[in-house]
């Protein structure tokens, strides 16, 4: 955890900064707001539940859990005590972040959302999770960032007590007991590339919330997107905050239809991809498609899904250097500056 800094974002939710990657996990404007606007809203749960009773979600790069918890929070708000169900698989290589996620201060989440996160992590990781939390209670650095209930567990955090609270037949929390019939979260502590080599499930929604492509491209390569496609059906959605031209180029070259995610002010805040063109509400315009042919649109590659970020970046830079005929992005922008389509991108 020494490479992680906590930061309060503008909507009062907690964000993180990774010193090693030199990148933020969440937008400074609001970690919760980013998750809600860029990931949950484009998912359109109500439309999905009109056709199916079960939604399966793959959350790539769980971090401290915003996308998973926001989905759960909104599911409870809209579908509690119905026949609807949601199953989420959350992938995160940093196990410590997963362990801290139930205790992160997010005023927008209800108590049941926090309890469910705690329950599923404990169910899967058991005593190891308990021991980690007890050790972190001693770290006063976290006092300003984590819910007080973390410290209340200090003297009583053990499997017997948690079993009685969440799992026993005489469980007092009837609300949680009902929600457990509708909700399931499975945690995968691993590089998402390894998971994709073995996974066989099909998902309705995939959230891709990795670090930015230019700093950590391993989950944005042509080959990674190619593997993701195997776990999607015709009406699945692949959702991310990134509007990277290299990523969008990889999507199109893998046969996806690609469009923008817009906020209330019609500002582009992300990318939605699907095999079904009817799900693409705001397709890329001519200007955006033209960007893909410039140097910023050159795809990242990782043929065997095993290269380090530095190798992937080096190989892309070498390709650009050896193909000097590819138009520079700055030249392309200058050519189109002032046009209607260019202005729509600003």
Protein Blocks (a to p, Z undefined) as FASTA:
>chain_A
ZZpccdddfkopacdddfklopafbdfkbmklmmmmmmmmmnommlmmmmpmbdcdddeh
jlnommmmmmmmmmmmmmgoiabdcddddddfblmlmmmmmmpccfkbcfklmmmmmmmm
mmmnmmmmmmmmmmmmmmmklmmmpcfklmmmmmmgcfklmmmmmmmmklfblmlmmmmm
mgccddddddfklmmmmgcbdcfbdcdfbdcfklmmmlmcfklmmmmmmmccfkbccddf
bfcfklmmmmmmnopacdddddfkopafbdcddfblklmmbgcdfklmmmmmmmklpccd
dfkopacfklmmmmmmmmmmmmmmbccfklmmmmmgoiaklmmmZZ
